[in-house]
Amino acid sequence: MQSGKRARCDTCGFLADQCICQWIPALSTRLKILVLQDPKEAQHAKNTVSFLSLGLPSVECISTANHDAMIQVFSQIDPAKWRLVFPSDSAESIESISADTASEIEGLILLDATWRKAKRLYFTEPLLHAFGAVCFSQPPEGQYSIRKSPSAESLSTLEACAYAIEQVTGENMQPLREFMVAAQEWQWRRQPLSHRHLD
């Protein structure tokens, strides 16, 4: 733990009175997870990628502002063995993927941005079009209650990642969701309910 007025936890990176280490689950997945994150999301207090990275340490997060890093990472992976989690017009329902196809999937790409920015990134970034897209036809109800969503079916990046992993591998990611809920309740415990949904 760092010393000083605004001391931060060395493990989770949050301020000392916001530390969430006691809830971090010990999870792993056979899949590689790549998150492309809009720079503004990285600064957002209600973003879930920090929780995701703590719960699944193998997650790799790259800023969409760092195009060179994106190019480098994409050059090292086989698009045939990865899927982009995005509801494009040609996206395949992740629930309908066969067991044989699922066994060949090595990694998932998620876009961490507002819906408007995620759409713009998808349509303007040719690198993403090399990957087959998957969407959710029967997503679980979102539990990330402190941030506005465009619809009741919308999921946070952490929740979308957890569900996608479960559909592809059968691995149980419920502890990741429970961690998110516990962390958000703890970190926003002093905020009035009327303030929790403000973006």
C-alpha positions in Angstrom: 0.0 0.0 0.0 1.4 3.4 -1.0 1.7 6.1 1.7 0.3 9.6 1.5 -3.0 11.3 1.5 -4.3 9.5 -1.6 -2.8 6.1 -0.9 -3.6 3.4 -3.5 -3.6 -0.3 -3.1 -0.6 -1.9 -4.8 -2.7 -4.9 -5.9 -6.0 -3.6 -7.2 -4.8 0.0 -7.9 -7.8 1.7 -6.3 -7.6 4.2 -3.5 -7.1 2.6 -0.1 -10.7 3.2 1.0 -11.9 1.8 -2.3 -9.8 -1.4 -2.2 -11.6 -4.4 -3.6 -8.9 -7.1 -3.1 -11.0 -9.1 -0.7 -13.5 -9.9 -3.5 -11.1 -10.7 -6.4 -11.8 -14.2 -7.6 -9.1 -16.8 -8.7 -10.3 -17.4 -12.2 -8.7 -18.5 -15.5 -9.9 -19.4 -19.0 -8.3 -21.2 -21.9 -9.3 -18.3 -24.1 -7.1 -15.3 -24.8 -9.1 -12.0 -24.2 -8.2 -8.8 -26.0 -10.1 -5.6 -25.1 -9.8 -2.6 -27.4 -10.6 0.4 -25.1 -11.6 3.9 -26.0 -9.3 6.3 -24.1 -12.2 8.0 -22.4 -13.5 4.7 -21.0 -10.1 4.1 -19.3 -10.7 7.3 -17.3 -14.4 6.5 -16.5 -15.0 5.8 -12.8 -17.7 3.3 -13.7 -15.8 1.3 -16.3 -15.6 -2.5 -15.7 -12.4 -3.4 -17.5 -10.3 -2.8 -14.4 -12.5 -5.3 -12.6 -12.2 -7.7 -15.6 -8.4 -7.5 -15.6 -8.2 -8.2 -11.9 -10.5 -11.2 -12.1 -8.9 -12.6 -15.3 -5.3 -11.5 -15.3 -4.7 -12.9 -18.8 -6.9 -10.1 -20.3 -4.9 -7.8 -22.6 -6.2 -4.2 -22.9 -5.1 -1.9 -25.7 -6.1 1.7 -26.2 -7.8 2.4 -29.5 -5.7 5.5 -29.7 -2.6 3.4 -30.0 -3.1 2.1 -33.5 0.5 0.8 -33.8 -0.1 -1.5 -30.9 -3.3 -2.7 -32.4 -1.5 -3.5 -35.7 1.2 -5.4 -33.8 -1.2 -7.5 -31.8 -3.4 -8.3 -34.8 -0.4 -9.4 -36.8 0.3 -12.1 -34.2 -3.1 -13.8 -34.1 -5.0 -15.9 -36.5 -8.3 -14.3 -37.4 -9.8 -17.8 -38.2 -9.3 -18.8 -34.6 -10.6 -15.6 -33.0 -14.0 -14.0 -32.7 -15.1 -10.3 -32.4 -17.9 -9.8 -29.9 -20.0 -7.3 -31.8 -23.5 -7.4 -33.2 -22.7 -6.6 -36.8 -25.2 -7.5 -39.6 -23.2 -10.7 -40.4 -22.6 -11.7 -36.7 -23.3 -15.3 -35.7 -25.3 -16.0 -32.6 -22.7 -17.2 -30.0 -25.3 -19.5 -28.6 -25.6 -21.4 -31.9 -21.8 -22.1 -32.4 -21.2 -25.8 -32.7 -19.0 -27.6 -30.2 -16.4 -28.3 -32.9 -16.2 -24.7 -33.9 -16.0 -23.5 -30.3 -13.1 -25.9 -29.6 -11.1 -24.2 -32.3 -11.6 -20.7 -31.0 -8.5 -19.4 -29.3 -9.5 -15.8 -28.4 -12.2 -13.1 -28.2 -12.0 -9.4 -29.0 -14.2 -7.0 -27.1 -14.7 -3.3 -27.8 -14.9 -1.2 -24.6 -16.6 2.1 -25.6 -20.0 3.7 -25.7 -22.3 2.1 -28.2 -21.9 5.0 -30.6 -18.1 4.9 -30.4 -18.0 1.1 -30.7 -20.0 1.3 -33.9 -17.8 4.0 -35.3 -14.7 1.9 -34.5 -16.1 -1.2 -36.1 -17.1 0.6 -39.3 -13.9 2.6 -39.7 -11.2 0.1 -38.6 -10.4 -2.4 -41.3 -8.4 -4.5 -38.9 -11.6 -5.7 -37.2 -13.2 -6.9 -40.4 -10.8 -9.9 -40.7 -12.6 -11.5 -37.7 -15.9 -13.3 -37.7 -18.3 -11.5 -35.4 -20.5 -13.1 -32.7 -23.6 -11.6 -31.0 -25.8 -12.6 -28.2 -29.3 -13.9 -28.9 -30.2 -14.8 -25.3 -28.0 -12.6 -23.1 -28.5 -12.7 -19.3 -29.9 -9.7 -17.6 -27.2 -7.1 -16.9 -26.2 -6.6 -13.2 -24.1 -3.5 -13.6 -26.6 -1.2 -12.1 -24.6 2.0 -11.6 -24.3 3.0 -15.2 -26.9 3.8 -17.8 -27.4 1.3 -20.7 -29.1 1.9 -24.0 -31.5 -1.1 -23.2 -32.3 -3.6 -20.6 -30.4 -6.3 -22.6 -27.1 -4.3 -22.6 -24.2 -5.7 -20.8 -21.1 -4.1 -19.4 -17.8 -5.2 -21.0 -17.1 -7.5 -18.0 -20.5 -9.2 -18.3 -20.2 -9.5 -22.1 -16.8 -11.1 -21.7 -18.0 -13.5 -19.0 -21.0 -14.6 -21.0 -19.0 -15.1 -24.2 -16.4 -17.2 -22.4 -19.2 -19.4 -20.9 -20.8 -19.9 -24.3 -17.5 -20.8 -26.1 -15.8 -22.9 -23.4 -18.4 -23.9 -20.8 -16.2 -22.4 -18.1 -18.2 -20.9 -15.2 -17.6 -17.1 -15.0 -20.3 -16.4 -12.4 -17.6 -15.5 -9.8 -16.5 -12.7 -12.2 -20.1 -11.2 -12.1 -20.3 -11.6 -8.3 -17.0 -9.8 -8.0 -18.2 -6.9 -10.1 -21.4 -6.6 -8.1 -19.6 -6.7 -4.7 -16.9 -4.2 -6.0 -19.5 -1.7 -7.3 -21.6 -1.8 -4.2 -18.5 -1.3 -2.0 -17.0 1.5 -4.1 -20.3 3.4 -4.5 -21.6 2.7 -1.0 -21.4 6.4 0.1 -23.2 7.7 -3.1 -26.9 8.3 -2.9 -28.9 6.0 -5.1 -30.0 9.0 -7.2 -26.4 9.7 -8.1 -25.4 6.1 -9.1 -26.8 6.2 -12.6 -25.3 9.6 -13.6 -22.8 9.4 -16.5 
